Amino acid sequence: MTWWRYLVASMAGSALTMVLIKLNRTLAPRPNTIIQNYPSEAIFFPGPHLGSVPISDEQTRDVNDLSESLQRLVRHVNSARQSLDLCLFLLTSRPLADAVLNRLSRGVRVRLLIDDSSVDVSGSQVSRFRREGAFVRSKASAYLMHHKFCLVDDRKLLNGSLNWTMQGLMGNKENVMMTVEPTLVQAFRQEFERLWTEMESS
Amino acid sequence: MTWWRYLVASMAGSALTMVLIKLNRTLAPRPNTIIQNYPSEAIFFPGPHLGSVPISDEQTRDVNDLSESLQRLVRHVNSARQSLDLCLFLLTSRPLADAVLNRLSRGVRVRLLIDDSSVDVSGSQVSRFRREGAFVRSKASAYLMHHKFCLVDDRKLLNGSLNWTMQGLMGNKENVMMTVEPTLVQAFRQEFERLWTEMESS
């Protein structure tokens, strides 16, 4: 009657395995899977290495000369492979417009919802967007279309206080958050489509 | 010489344990821990049930009469137990100011960083904040302190396009994102503290 000895041996093996698994988890905890799966990023303006460069210079400078914060934002725009959906109060920043239209010229679909009152402001890039093949919609209203968000490939959301303007980028204290968190991305996708439809009739 | 039989038995027990653990994980997969652990929310303005109420009425109405979106935002403010750190371009909305000061009266520490040019605008709630015991800082600048974010208990971040104004709440197309994602909350905490120190000397 040695069967119970084998049973004890197998239980000991089982217990040892569980202890080892537990020990492995304790000694080598995995990095926070949330951060791993859903990267996010906060970008603050004005970024470092900006100094006291006059605002007026922004439009003529190469993007590589601009602040680290703007470079990070441009990098997210550049990551688009299928679509860029912009919902903006203002669009006068040439480096950002350049980045978007560069993607457009490589086959990325660009849609722009913009506040009606800012379509024709000085420095506006809207007519350039239209000319180069972006879909643009706006609608006259007593209130502002005050959003400042951008959806990259329906997957990545950029949102914050930053208007896509010279002043916003070069001097103001501003922020842009980047997230790929599905709840938020999905909500902003829905809102974009809702507004896109709403402004169709204008 | 039966020691190897016990070894085989213990290895069998170990293998069976691992199979059972794996099976348990496969058959009963855990719900997405990201969404569970880190709730997030997108609030869009103007919210439902707002109709065409005149802006001017906002200041006199009870918060329960206001839009669902504003109610959701107020609920997040009301959730504060230790601290509310506000970094705002504008603060003229009475329902939001009421919510914050109500928390202050119950022992929540309130700090407000606000754009210098908006401290004394019509409807500004800043002097009321000072009077009731909030810590307020601002600094004269050629550029705007254009942020519109709020940290609740150093744990929850509210951020977006919405200025805490009547117009922002009642008519504009606006958004507020709520997240407790550590990367983002931590980044905005650091930025708040950096700006708080920067504006100390003013």
Contacts between the chains, C-beta under 8 A, distances in Angstrom:
chain1	res1	chain2	res2	distance
A	2	B	2	7.5
A	5	B	6	6.7
A	6	B	5	6.8
A	6	B	6	6.8
A	6	B	9	4.1
A	7	B	9	7.6
A	9	B	6	4.1
A	9	B	7	7.5
A	9	B	9	4.0
A	9	B	10	4.5
A	9	B	13	7.1
A	10	B	9	4.5
A	10	B	10	5.7
A	10	B	12	5.4
A	10	B	13	3.0
A	10	B	14	8.0
A	10	B	16	7.5
A	11	B	13	5.8
A	12	B	10	5.4
A	12	B	13	7.1
A	13	B	9	7.1
A	13	B	10	3.0
A	13	B	11	5.8
A	13	B	12	7.1
A	13	B	13	3.8
A	13	B	14	4.0
A	13	B	17	7.7
A	14	B	10	8.0
A	14	B	13	4.0
A	14	B	14	5.9
A	14	B	16	6.8
A	14	B	17	4.2
A	16	B	10	7.4
A	16	B	14	6.7
A	17	B	13	7.7
A	17	B	14	4.2
A	17	B	17	4.8
A	17	B	18	6.2
A	18	B	17	6.2
A	21	B	21	7.4
A	32	B	182	7.5
A	33	B	33	7.0
A	33	B	34	7.5
A	34	B	33	7.3
A	34	B	34	4.8
A	34	B	37	6.7
A	34	B	38	6.0
A	34	B	181	7.1
A	34	B	182	7.8
A	35	B	182	7.4
A	35	B	183	5.9
A	37	B	34	6.2
A	38	B	34	5.9
A	38	B	181	7.6
A	40	B	181	5.8
A	40	B	183	5.0
A	40	B	184	5.4
A	41	B	183	7.5
A	42	B	183	7.5
A	42	B	184	5.6
A	42	B	187	3.5
A	42	B	188	6.3
A	42	B	191	7.4
A	44	B	187	7.8
A	44	B	191	5.3
A	46	B	143	7.9
A	89	B	161	7.4
A	142	B	171	6.8
A	143	B	46	7.9
A	143	B	167	7.0
A	143	B	171	3.5
A	143	B	172	4.8
A	143	B	173	7.1
A	144	B	167	7.5
A	144	B	171	7.8
A	144	B	172	4.6
A	144	B	173	7.0
A	145	B	172	7.6
A	145	B	173	4.7
A	146	B	161	5.0
A	146	B	162	7.6
A	146	B	168	7.0
A	146	B	172	4.5
A	146	B	173	5.9
A	146	B	174	5.1
A	147	B	161	5.2
A	147	B	173	5.9
A	147	B	174	6.9
A	147	B	175	5.9
A	148	B	161	5.4
A	149	B	161	7.6
A	149	B	175	6.9
A	159	B	159	7.8
A	159	B	160	6.4
A	159	B	161	7.7
A	159	B	175	6.8
A	159	B	177	6.2
A	160	B	159	6.4
A	160	B	160	7.3
A	160	B	161	7.9
A	161	B	89	7.4
A	161	B	146	5.0
A	161	B	147	5.2
A	161	B	148	5.4
A	161	B	149	7.6
A	161	B	159	7.7
A	161	B	160	7.9
A	161	B	161	7.0
A	162	B	146	7.6
A	167	B	143	7.0
A	167	B	144	7.5
A	168	B	146	7.0
A	171	B	142	6.8
A	171	B	143	3.5
A	171	B	144	7.9
A	172	B	143	4.8
A	172	B	144	4.6
A	172	B	145	7.6
A	172	B	146	4.5
A	173	B	143	7.1
A	173	B	144	7.1
A	173	B	145	4.7
A	173	B	146	5.9
A	173	B	147	5.9
A	173	B	195	6.9
A	174	B	146	5.1
A	174	B	147	6.9
A	175	B	147	6.0
A	175	B	149	6.9
A	175	B	159	6.8
A	175	B	188	7.5
A	175	B	191	7.2
A	177	B	159	6.2
A	177	B	177	7.1
A	177	B	184	6.0
A	179	B	179	7.2
A	179	B	181	7.3
A	179	B	184	7.2
A	181	B	34	7.3
A	181	B	38	7.8
A	181	B	40	5.7
A	181	B	179	7.3
A	181	B	181	7.0
A	182	B	35	7.4
A	183	B	35	6.4
A	183	B	39	8.0
A	183	B	40	5.0
A	183	B	41	7.5
A	183	B	42	7.5
A	184	B	40	5.4
A	184	B	42	5.5
A	184	B	177	6.0
A	184	B	179	7.2
A	187	B	41	8.0
A	187	B	42	3.5
A	187	B	44	7.8
A	188	B	42	6.2
A	188	B	175	7.5
A	191	B	42	7.4
A	191	B	44	5.4
A	191	B	175	7.2
A	195	B	173	6.9
